[in-house]
Every structure is written in structure tokens, then in C-alpha cells.
Amino acid sequence: MAFIEDDADPLAHPDDDLHFDRLVKYAEEDVNDAAMRLLRQRKEVYWRVRNGVPFPGDMDFFMEDLARFCRAHKSTFHENPYVAARLDGRREVFLRILDFTGLSLDALYKKYHGS
């Protein structure tokens, strides 16, 4: 299932994207303006990280956002087995990123190629 840029993610968790504590910061703004500001911030951070020019704090924001999207710290259970499988896949990708950014070369070899 491909997503059109304007489509919302049908698997989004309530804690994703428009997280309440971030919206509170922009309480004086219209909710749509706050949502656009958060999307713009996320897009800019992802662009800088992808292009190798992150600002201080970008990597933390990036990894926290990715962890939320991938359900890294939450159950991936869903009553629909197809949705559950998709959520498991997201989580598996996040864990692989953590492995390759956090484990030593020896630990990676042991984990992915046996002892």
C-alpha cells in the first residue's frame, strides 16, 4: 500500500506525529498551524540527517521520532495480523539501526553471522 504525501498513516499510534506535549507549546496557535510547524521541523531534521549535516539535537530528535513511528518501546500487537506484521517490520528495522549504530564490529559479527 503506497502512501500519497497528503495521506495520514493508517497505522499511526495516538502518541505519534501530533504528540500532545508538543502541541501545548504552540497552544496560542491554531492547531493546523502547530501541525504544520511540527511537520516542517520533522522534514528539516530528516533532510539534514539524511544529507550528513545535522544540527545539534537533530540526531536525538530523529531517533526519538523514528522510535515512536516504529513502536520501538511499545507492543506491536494488533488484532489484524497483517497490521501486526507491518508493525513488527517497522520495529525490526529500528532495532537494526540501533544495532549498526551502537554495537561494536565484533558484536555485530557475532549477532548476524554466529559465533
CYANA upper distance limits for C-alpha pairs under 8 A (distance plus 0.5 A):
  3 PHE  CA      7 ASP  CA      6.65
  3 PHE  CA      9 ASP  CA      8.04
  8 ALA  CA     12 ALA  CA      8.40
 11 LEU  CA     83 VAL  CA      8.03
 12 ALA  CA     16 ASP  CA      6.69
 12 ALA  CA     17 ASP  CA      8.37
 12 ALA  CA     69 PHE  CA      7.82
 13 HIS  CA     69 PHE  CA      8.28
 14 PRO  CA     19 HIS  CA      8.13
 15 ASP  CA     19 HIS  CA      5.94
 15 ASP  CA     20 PHE  CA      8.27
 15 ASP  CA     68 ARG  CA      7.91
 16 ASP  CA     65 ASP  CA      8.45
 16 ASP  CA     68 ARG  CA      6.50
 16 ASP  CA     69 PHE  CA      6.84
 17 ASP  CA     38 LEU  CA      8.50
 18 LEU  CA     22 ARG  CA      7.71
 18 LEU  CA     23 LEU  CA      7.30
 18 LEU  CA     35 ALA  CA      7.04
 18 LEU  CA     38 LEU  CA      8.04
 19 HIS  CA     23 LEU  CA      7.01
 20 PHE  CA     24 VAL  CA      6.77
 21 ASP  CA     25 LYS  CA      7.36
 22 ARG  CA     26 TYR  CA      7.72
 23 LEU  CA     27 ALA  CA      6.78
 23 LEU  CA     31 VAL  CA      8.08
 23 LEU  CA     34 ALA  CA      6.89
 23 LEU  CA     35 ALA  CA      8.26
 26 TYR  CA     34 ALA  CA      6.44
 27 ALA  CA     31 VAL  CA      8.20
 29 GLU  CA     33 ASP  CA      6.74
 29 GLU  CA     34 ALA  CA      6.80
 30 ASP  CA     34 ALA  CA      6.89
 31 VAL  CA     35 ALA  CA      6.62
 32 ASN  CA     36 MET  CA      6.65
 33 ASP  CA     37 ARG  CA      6.64
 34 ALA  CA     38 LEU  CA      6.74
 35 ALA  CA     39 LEU  CA      6.68
 36 MET  CA     40 ARG  CA      6.49
 37 ARG  CA     41 GLN  CA      6.61
 38 LEU  CA     42 ARG  CA      6.61
 39 LEU  CA     43 LYS  CA      6.53
 40 ARG  CA     44 GLU  CA      6.61
 41 GLN  CA     45 VAL  CA      6.64
 42 ARG  CA     46 TYR  CA      6.59
 42 ARG  CA     62 PHE  CA      8.35
 43 LYS  CA     47 TRP  CA      6.60
 44 GLU  CA     48 ARG  CA      6.69
 45 VAL  CA     49 VAL  CA      6.63
 45 VAL  CA     54 PRO  CA      7.61
 45 VAL  CA     58 ASP  CA      6.29
 45 VAL  CA     61 PHE  CA      8.20
 45 VAL  CA     62 PHE  CA      7.31
 46 TYR  CA     50 ARG  CA      6.47
 46 TYR  CA     62 PHE  CA      7.15
 47 TRP  CA     51 ASN  CA      6.58
 48 ARG  CA     52 GLY  CA      6.59
 48 ARG  CA     53 VAL  CA      5.47
 48 ARG  CA     54 PRO  CA      5.33
 48 ARG  CA     55 PHE  CA      7.98
 48 ARG  CA     58 ASP  CA      8.43
 49 VAL  CA     53 VAL  CA      6.48
 49 VAL  CA     54 PRO  CA      5.45
 49 VAL  CA     58 ASP  CA      7.61
 49 VAL  CA     59 MET  CA      7.51
 49 VAL  CA     62 PHE  CA      8.28
 54 PRO  CA     58 ASP  CA      6.11
 54 PRO  CA     59 MET  CA      7.45
 57 GLY  CA     61 PHE  CA      6.77
 58 ASP  CA     62 PHE  CA      6.41
 59 MET  CA     63 MET  CA      6.52
 60 ASP  CA     64 GLU  CA      6.52
 61 PHE  CA     65 ASP  CA      6.50
 62 PHE  CA     66 LEU  CA      6.55
 63 MET  CA     67 ALA  CA      6.40
 64 GLU  CA     68 ARG  CA      6.74
 65 ASP  CA     69 PHE  CA      6.74
 66 LEU  CA     70 CYS  CA      6.46
 66 LEU  CA     94 PHE  CA      7.78
 67 ALA  CA     71 ARG  CA      6.37
 67 ALA  CA     72 ALA  CA      5.41
 67 ALA  CA     73 HIS  CA      7.68
 67 ALA  CA     94 PHE  CA      7.28
 68 ARG  CA     72 ALA  CA      6.96
 68 ARG  CA     73 HIS  CA      8.08
 69 PHE  CA     90 ARG  CA      8.30
 70 CYS  CA     87 LEU  CA      7.39
 70 CYS  CA     90 ARG  CA      5.27
 70 CYS  CA     91 ARG  CA      5.24
 70 CYS  CA     93 VAL  CA      8.38
 70 CYS  CA     94 PHE  CA      6.83
 71 ARG  CA     75 SER  CA      7.32
 71 ARG  CA     76 THR  CA      7.03
 71 ARG  CA     87 LEU  CA      7.80
 71 ARG  CA     90 ARG  CA      7.93
 71 ARG  CA     91 ARG  CA      6.40
 72 ALA  CA     91 ARG  CA      6.02
 72 ALA  CA     94 PHE  CA      7.36
 72 ALA  CA     95 LEU  CA      8.00
 76 THR  CA     84 ALA  CA      6.48
 76 THR  CA     87 LEU  CA      5.99
 76 THR  CA     88 ASP  CA      6.42
 76 THR  CA     91 ARG  CA      8.39
 77 PHE  CA     84 ALA  CA      6.01
 77 PHE  CA     87 LEU  CA      8.43
 78 HIS  CA     83 VAL  CA      6.83
 78 HIS  CA     84 ALA  CA      5.38
 79 GLU  CA     83 VAL  CA      8.40
 79 GLU  CA     84 ALA  CA      7.75
 80 ASN  CA     84 ALA  CA      6.74
 81 PRO  CA     85 ALA  CA      6.54
 82 TYR  CA     86 ARG  CA      6.78
 83 VAL  CA     87 LEU  CA      6.70
 84 ALA  CA     88 ASP  CA      6.61
 85 ALA  CA     89 GLY  CA      6.71
 86 ARG  CA     90 ARG  CA      6.90
 87 LEU  CA     91 ARG  CA      6.82
 88 ASP  CA     92 GLU  CA      6.61
 89 GLY  CA     93 VAL  CA      6.83
 90 ARG  CA     94 PHE  CA      6.97
 91 ARG  CA     95 LEU  CA      6.72
 92 GLU  CA     96 ARG  CA      6.72
 93 VAL  CA     97 ILE  CA      6.84
 94 PHE  CA     98 LEU  CA      6.83
 95 LEU  CA     99 ASP  CA      6.67
 96 ARG  CA    100 PHE  CA      6.74
 97 ILE  CA    101 THR  CA      6.58
 98 LEU  CA    102 GLY  CA      6.17
 98 LEU  CA    103 LEU  CA      8.34
 99 ASP  CA    103 LEU  CA      5.85
 99 ASP  CA    108 LEU  CA      7.66
100 PHE  CA    108 LEU  CA      7.71
103 LEU  CA    107 ALA  CA      6.37
103 LEU  CA    108 LEU  CA      6.60
104 SER  CA    108 LEU  CA      6.67
105 LEU  CA    109 TYR  CA      6.66
106 ASP  CA    110 LYS  CA      6.71
107 ALA  CA    111 LYS  CA      6.57
108 LEU  CA    112 TYR  CA      6.48
108 LEU  CA    113 HIS  CA      8.46
109 TYR  CA    113 HIS  CA      5.82
109 TYR  CA    114 GLY  CA      7.44
109 TYR  CA    115 SER  CA      8.22
110 LYS  CA    114 GLY  CA      5.25
110 LYS  CA    115 SER  CA      5.40
111 LYS  CA    115 SER  CA      8.18
